[in-house]
Amino acid sequence: MEDCIFCKLANGVFPTNAIYEDDDFKVILDNGPATKGHALVLPKKHYANLFEIPEDTLAGAAVVAKKVAQTMKDKLHCDGLNLVQNNGETAGQTVMHFHLHIIPRYAEDGQHILWKPTSPSAEELEEIRDTITGA
């Protein structure tokens, strides 16, 4: 897309702090990182979200994320990492171009990339299951 900032970043229109690139993806450091090394896996083709990206491209993004995450673990000595992928504004997606966050985690990084568990009843879980599966 002509007006998509992530398309422009992934395809070299604007300079980036790229840490990996192949024919289909560019991985860049996030300009507003959650932690040291926070990066974005960007497909070079435009897909707005998880529902638009072809399965083979999605699988490729996971392979790239694993490769980059291993390098981060080796070079940055992070204690763990989060892979985060948001879809839609309500879920936290701010740029409507599929991207996967790789967020290195450190014992005292102060980040809270978690959620508060709820306590649905067994009946509620069964109802949700049946709604999703059509049972």
C-alpha positions in Angstrom: 0.0 0.0 0.0 1.3 3.4 -0.9 0.4 5.1 2.4 1.5 2.2 4.7 4.5 3.2 6.9 5.4 -0.4 7.5 5.4 -1.2 3.8 7.8 1.8 3.3 10.0 0.6 6.2 10.0 -3.0 5.0 10.9 -2.1 1.5 13.7 0.5 2.1 11.8 3.7 1.3 12.8 5.0 4.8 16.0 4.0 6.7 15.6 1.6 9.5 17.8 -0.2 12.1 17.4 -3.5 10.3 18.8 -6.6 12.0 17.6 -9.2 9.5 16.4 -9.2 5.9 15.5 -11.8 3.2 13.3 -11.7 0.1 10.0 -11.7 2.1 10.7 -10.0 5.4 12.7 -7.3 7.1 13.2 -7.3 10.9 13.8 -3.8 12.4 14.4 -2.5 15.8 11.2 -0.8 17.2 11.6 2.9 17.6 9.6 2.8 20.8 10.9 -0.4 22.4 9.4 -2.1 25.4 12.9 -3.5 26.2 16.4 -3.5 24.8 16.3 -5.3 21.4 12.5 -5.1 20.8 12.1 -5.8 17.1 9.3 -6.1 14.5 9.1 -8.8 11.9 7.6 -7.0 8.8 6.4 -8.8 5.7 7.5 -6.9 2.6 4.0 -7.4 1.1 1.1 -5.7 2.7 -1.4 -7.7 4.8 -3.5 -5.8 7.3 -3.6 -8.5 9.9 -3.7 -12.2 10.7 -6.9 -12.7 8.8 -5.3 -11.4 5.5 -1.8 -12.9 5.6 -1.4 -16.2 3.6 -0.6 -19.2 5.8 2.8 -19.8 4.1 3.8 -16.2 4.7 2.6 -16.5 8.3 4.7 -19.6 8.7 7.7 -17.7 7.3 7.2 -15.0 9.8 7.4 -17.6 12.6 10.6 -19.1 11.2 12.2 -15.6 10.9 11.1 -14.7 14.5 12.6 -17.9 15.8 15.9 -17.2 14.0 16.1 -13.6 15.3 15.0 -14.6 18.8 17.8 -17.2 19.0 20.3 -14.5 17.9 18.9 -12.1 20.6 19.2 -14.8 23.2 22.9 -15.4 22.2 23.9 -11.8 21.8 21.7 -9.8 24.2 21.7 -12.5 26.9 18.0 -11.9 27.6 16.3 -14.1 30.2 13.2 -14.9 28.0 11.1 -13.2 25.3 7.6 -12.5 24.2 6.3 -12.9 20.7 3.3 -10.6 20.4 1.0 -10.2 17.4 -2.1 -7.9 17.7 -5.1 -7.8 15.4 -7.4 -4.7 15.4 -7.3 -1.6 17.4 -9.1 -3.1 20.4 -6.3 -5.7 20.6 -3.6 -3.0 20.5 -2.8 -2.9 16.8 -1.8 0.6 15.9 -0.4 0.1 12.4 -2.7 -1.9 10.1 0.1 -4.0 8.5 0.7 -7.5 9.9 3.8 -7.5 12.2 5.2 -9.7 14.9 6.9 -8.2 17.9 9.9 -9.9 19.3 10.4 -8.6 22.8 13.5 -9.7 24.7 12.8 -10.0 28.4 15.1 -9.3 31.3 14.6 -10.2 34.9 14.3 -6.5 36.0 12.9 -4.9 32.9 9.7 -3.6 34.6 7.5 -4.6 31.7 4.1 -6.4 32.2 3.1 -8.0 29.0 0.5 -10.2 30.7 -3.2 -10.3 31.3 -5.4 -10.9 34.3 -6.9 -14.3 34.3 -10.6 -14.5 34.8 -12.6 -17.4 36.4 -15.4 -18.6 34.0 -17.5 -21.5 35.3 -17.3 -24.9 33.7 -20.7 -24.2 32.1 -19.5 -20.9 30.6 -16.4 -22.6 29.1 -18.6 -25.3 27.6 -21.0 -22.7 26.1 -18.0 -20.8 24.6 -16.6 -24.1 23.2 -19.9 -24.9 21.7 -20.3 -21.5 20.1 -16.8 -21.7 18.5 -17.1 -25.3 17.4 -20.8 -25.1 16.3 -21.7 -28.0 18.6 
